[in-house]
Amino acid sequence: MTELKFEELLEAGCHFGHLKRKWNPKMAPYIFKEHNGIHVIDLQKTIAKADEAASALKQIAKSGKKVLFVATKKQAKDIVAEMAKSVDMPFVTERWPGGMLTNFATIRKAVKKMNNLDQLMHDKDFNNISKRERLQVQRERAKLDKNLGSIADLTRLPSALFVIDINKEHIAVAEARRLNIPTFALVDTNCNPDLIDFPIPANDDASKSIAAILKHMTEAIQEGLNERMLDKDAQNNEEKDDNQAEEAPVEKKTRPRRPRNDAPKAKEEEPTAE
């Protein structure tokens, strides 16, 4: 995992906040100064908070758990989708389906329905039904795939949420807080950092800023996944060695044979009384 550099964040525009009149007073500890009516974020604190979040994400990935990435704003959705795919994590970039976490069983039913439609479309009898019915099935499948395709492999609740723009994704944040799911997020100067467990103060509107932070997070996740794989390999090798040791034949200890000249002498006959 590469370290975040001050110059890199500065070049990506991570320090640009919102206008002073739009700020949230709870972001005061992360603001460096005001310049031309715009707040400037303290990048030193951004680096410290990003490293803290990356360490936590690494441990989550190492334990084999999933992190759900959420970003539906235009400048973030493509970046989030690409980076989440690179570490095999689920993501939501279209529309947050209300109750996705708090009513997870219903979402799983919709995913199951999507899988059933897949089986129907690949069935040899699918072409025998009317053209109108085929179009209806294909449209329903496309709609489900657009909203739920990226979370099809999410069989249980995620262990963490990573959110871009918590004001826009307030429903997702509220559901995660209700279920005590840890939240990670980019928080701009117009956000409330108290709503997030691991806030990262940074510009959440510029695509370069989002990409710079997300790259650091996904590298940490990938490192955690690699360590998990190494631990599994080491454990498998240990079990293999133990099994081989148990299956190895045990050598029987044989007593050494006595030489013939050491054969026990016959008992002498006791003298009989005359």
Secondary structure as a PSIPRED ss2 file (coil, helix, strand):
# PSIPRED VFORMAT (PSIPRED V4.0)

   1 M C   1.000  0.000  0.000
   2 T C   1.000  0.000  0.000
   3 E C   1.000  0.000  0.000
   4 L C   1.000  0.000  0.000
   5 K C   1.000  0.000  0.000
   6 F H   0.000  1.000  0.000
   7 E H   0.000  1.000  0.000
   8 E H   0.000  1.000  0.000
   9 L H   0.000  1.000  0.000
  10 L H   0.000  1.000  0.000
  11 E H   0.000  1.000  0.000
  12 A H   0.000  1.000  0.000
  13 G C   1.000  0.000  0.000
  14 C C   1.000  0.000  0.000
  15 H C   1.000  0.000  0.000
  16 F E   0.000  0.000  1.000
  17 G E   0.000  0.000  1.000
  18 H E   0.000  0.000  1.000
  19 L E   0.000  0.000  1.000
  20 K H   0.000  1.000  0.000
  21 R H   0.000  1.000  0.000
  22 K H   0.000  1.000  0.000
  23 W C   1.000  0.000  0.000
  24 N C   1.000  0.000  0.000
  25 P H   0.000  1.000  0.000
  26 K H   0.000  1.000  0.000
  27 M H   0.000  1.000  0.000
  28 A H   0.000  1.000  0.000
  29 P H   0.000  1.000  0.000
  30 Y H   0.000  1.000  0.000
  31 I E   0.000  0.000  1.000
  32 F E   0.000  0.000  1.000
  33 K E   0.000  0.000  1.000
  34 E E   0.000  0.000  1.000
  35 H E   0.000  0.000  1.000
  36 N C   1.000  0.000  0.000
  37 G C   1.000  0.000  0.000
  38 I E   0.000  0.000  1.000
  39 H E   0.000  0.000  1.000
  40 V E   0.000  0.000  1.000
  41 I E   0.000  0.000  1.000
  42 D C   1.000  0.000  0.000
  43 L H   0.000  1.000  0.000
  44 Q H   0.000  1.000  0.000
  45 K H   0.000  1.000  0.000
  46 T H   0.000  1.000  0.000
  47 I H   0.000  1.000  0.000
  48 A H   0.000  1.000  0.000
  49 K H   0.000  1.000  0.000
  50 A H   0.000  1.000  0.000
  51 D H   0.000  1.000  0.000
  52 E H   0.000  1.000  0.000
  53 A H   0.000  1.000  0.000
  54 A H   0.000  1.000  0.000
  55 S H   0.000  1.000  0.000
  56 A H   0.000  1.000  0.000
  57 L H   0.000  1.000  0.000
  58 K H   0.000  1.000  0.000
  59 Q H   0.000  1.000  0.000
  60 I H   0.000  1.000  0.000
  61 A H   0.000  1.000  0.000
  62 K H   0.000  1.000  0.000
  63 S C   1.000  0.000  0.000
  64 G C   1.000  0.000  0.000
  65 K C   1.000  0.000  0.000
  66 K C   1.000  0.000  0.000
  67 V E   0.000  0.000  1.000
  68 L E   0.000  0.000  1.000
  69 F E   0.000  0.000  1.000
  70 V E   0.000  0.000  1.000
  71 A C   1.000  0.000  0.000
  72 T C   1.000  0.000  0.000
  73 K C   1.000  0.000  0.000
  74 K H   0.000  1.000  0.000
  75 Q H   0.000  1.000  0.000
  76 A H   0.000  1.000  0.000
  77 K H   0.000  1.000  0.000
  78 D H   0.000  1.000  0.000
  79 I H   0.000  1.000  0.000
  80 V H   0.000  1.000  0.000
  81 A H   0.000  1.000  0.000
  82 E H   0.000  1.000  0.000
  83 M H   0.000  1.000  0.000
  84 A H   0.000  1.000  0.000
  85 K H   0.000  1.000  0.000
  86 S H   0.000  1.000  0.000
  87 V C   1.000  0.000  0.000
  88 D C   1.000  0.000  0.000
  89 M C   1.000  0.000  0.000
  90 P C   1.000  0.000  0.000
  91 F E   0.000  0.000  1.000
  92 V E   0.000  0.000  1.000
  93 T C   1.000  0.000  0.000
  94 E C   1.000  0.000  0.000
  95 R C   1.000  0.000  0.000
  96 W C   1.000  0.000  0.000
  97 P C   1.000  0.000  0.000
  98 G C   1.000  0.000  0.000
  99 G C   1.000  0.000  0.000
 100 M C   1.000  0.000  0.000
 101 L C   1.000  0.000  0.000
 102 T C   1.000  0.000  0.000
 103 N C   1.000  0.000  0.000
 104 F H   0.000  1.000  0.000
 105 A H   0.000  1.000  0.000
 106 T H   0.000  1.000  0.000
 107 I H   0.000  1.000  0.000
 108 R H   0.000  1.000  0.000
 109 K H   0.000  1.000  0.000
 110 A H   0.000  1.000  0.000
 111 V H   0.000  1.000  0.000
 112 K H   0.000  1.000  0.000
 113 K H   0.000  1.000  0.000
 114 M H   0.000  1.000  0.000
 115 N H   0.000  1.000  0.000
 116 N H   0.000  1.000  0.000
 117 L H   0.000  1.000  0.000
 118 D H   0.000  1.000  0.000
 119 Q H   0.000  1.000  0.000
 120 L H   0.000  1.000  0.000
 121 M H   0.000  1.000  0.000
 122 H H   0.000  1.000  0.000
 123 D C   1.000  0.000  0.000
 124 K C   1.000  0.000  0.000
 125 D C   1.000  0.000  0.000
 126 F H   0.000  1.000  0.000
 127 N H   0.000  1.000  0.000
 128 N H   0.000  1.000  0.000
 129 I C   1.000  0.000  0.000
 130 S C   1.000  0.000  0.000
 131 K H   0.000  1.000  0.000
 132 R H   0.000  1.000  0.000
 133 E H   0.000  1.000  0.000
 134 R H   0.000  1.000  0.000
 135 L H   0.000  1.000  0.000
 136 Q H   0.000  1.000  0.000
 137 V H   0.000  1.000  0.000
 138 Q H   0.000  1.000  0.000
 139 R H   0.000  1.000  0.000
 140 E H   0.000  1.000  0.000
 141 R H   0.000  1.000  0.000
 142 A H   0.000  1.000  0.000
 143 K H   0.000  1.000  0.000
 144 L H   0.000  1.000  0.000
 145 D H   0.000  1.000  0.000
 146 K H   0.000  1.000  0.000
 147 N H   0.000  1.000  0.000
 148 L H   0.000  1.000  0.000
 149 G H   0.000  1.000  0.000
 150 S H   0.000  1.000  0.000
 151 I H   0.000  1.000  0.000
 152 A C   1.000  0.000  0.000
 153 D C   1.000  0.000  0.000
 154 L C   1.000  0.000  0.000
 155 T C   1.000  0.000  0.000
 156 R C   1.000  0.000  0.000
 157 L C   1.000  0.000  0.000
 158 P C   1.000  0.000  0.000
 159 S C   1.000  0.000  0.000
 160 A E   0.000  0.000  1.000
 161 L E   0.000  0.000  1.000
 162 F E   0.000  0.000  1.000
 163 V E   0.000  0.000  1.000
 164 I E   0.000  0.000  1.000
 165 D C   1.000  0.000  0.000
 166 I C   1.000  0.000  0.000
 167 N C   1.000  0.000  0.000
 168 K C   1.000  0.000  0.000
 169 E C   1.000  0.000  0.000
 170 H H   0.000  1.000  0.000
 171 I H   0.000  1.000  0.000
 172 A H   0.000  1.000  0.000
 173 V H   0.000  1.000  0.000
 174 A H   0.000  1.000  0.000
 175 E H   0.000  1.000  0.000
 176 A H   0.000  1.000  0.000
 177 R H   0.000  1.000  0.000
 178 R H   0.000  1.000  0.000
 179 L C   1.000  0.000  0.000
 180 N C   1.000  0.000  0.000
 181 I C   1.000  0.000  0.000
 182 P C   1.000  0.000  0.000
 183 T E   0.000  0.000  1.000
 184 F E   0.000  0.000  1.000
 185 A E   0.000  0.000  1.000
 186 L E   0.000  0.000  1.000
 187 V E   0.000  0.000  1.000
 188 D C   1.000  0.000  0.000
 189 T C   1.000  0.000  0.000
 190 N C   1.000  0.000  0.000
 191 C C   1.000  0.000  0.000
 192 N C   1.000  0.000  0.000
 193 P H   0.000  1.000  0.000
 194 D H   0.000  1.000  0.000
 195 L H   0.000  1.000  0.000
 196 I C   1.000  0.000  0.000
 197 D C   1.000  0.000  0.000
 198 F E   0.000  0.000  1.000
 199 P E   0.000  0.000  1.000
 200 I E   0.000  0.000  1.000
 201 P E   0.000  0.000  1.000
 202 A C   1.000  0.000  0.000
 203 N C   1.000  0.000  0.000
 204 D C   1.000  0.000  0.000
 205 D C   1.000  0.000  0.000
 206 A C   1.000  0.000  0.000
 207 S H   0.000  1.000  0.000
 208 K H   0.000  1.000  0.000
 209 S H   0.000  1.000  0.000
 210 I H   0.000  1.000  0.000
 211 A H   0.000  1.000  0.000
 212 A H   0.000  1.000  0.000
 213 I H   0.000  1.000  0.000
 214 L H   0.000  1.000  0.000
 215 K H   0.000  1.000  0.000
 216 H H   0.000  1.000  0.000
 217 M H   0.000  1.000  0.000
 218 T H   0.000  1.000  0.000
 219 E H   0.000  1.000  0.000
 220 A H   0.000  1.000  0.000
 221 I H   0.000  1.000  0.000
 222 Q H   0.000  1.000  0.000
 223 E H   0.000  1.000  0.000
 224 G H   0.000  1.000  0.000
 225 L H   0.000  1.000  0.000
 226 N H   0.000  1.000  0.000
 227 E H   0.000  1.000  0.000
 228 R H   0.000  1.000  0.000
 229 M H   0.000  1.000  0.000
 230 L H   0.000  1.000  0.000
 231 D H   0.000  1.000  0.000
 232 K H   0.000  1.000  0.000
 233 D H   0.000  1.000  0.000
 234 A H   0.000  1.000  0.000
 235 Q H   0.000  1.000  0.000
 236 N H   0.000  1.000  0.000
 237 N H   0.000  1.000  0.000
 238 E H   0.000  1.000  0.000
 239 E H   0.000  1.000  0.000
 240 K H   0.000  1.000  0.000
 241 D H   0.000  1.000  0.000
 242 D H   0.000  1.000  0.000
 243 N H   0.000  1.000  0.000
 244 Q H   0.000  1.000  0.000
 245 A H   0.000  1.000  0.000
 246 E H   0.000  1.000  0.000
 247 E H   0.000  1.000  0.000
 248 A C   1.000  0.000  0.000
 249 P C   1.000  0.000  0.000
 250 V C   1.000  0.000  0.000
 251 E C   1.000  0.000  0.000
 252 K C   1.000  0.000  0.000
 253 K C   1.000  0.000  0.000
 254 T C   1.000  0.000  0.000
 255 R C   1.000  0.000  0.000
 256 P C   1.000  0.000  0.000
 257 R C   1.000  0.000  0.000
 258 R C   1.000  0.000  0.000
 259 P C   1.000  0.000  0.000
 260 R H   0.000  1.000  0.000
 261 N H   0.000  1.000  0.000
 262 D H   0.000  1.000  0.000
 263 A C   1.000  0.000  0.000
 264 P C   1.000  0.000  0.000
 265 K C   1.000  0.000  0.000
 266 A C   1.000  0.000  0.000
 267 K C   1.000  0.000  0.000
 268 E C   1.000  0.000  0.000
 269 E C   1.000  0.000  0.000
 270 E C   1.000  0.000  0.000
 271 P C   1.000  0.000  0.000
 272 T C   1.000  0.000  0.000
 273 A C   1.000  0.000  0.000
 274 E C   1.000  0.000  0.000
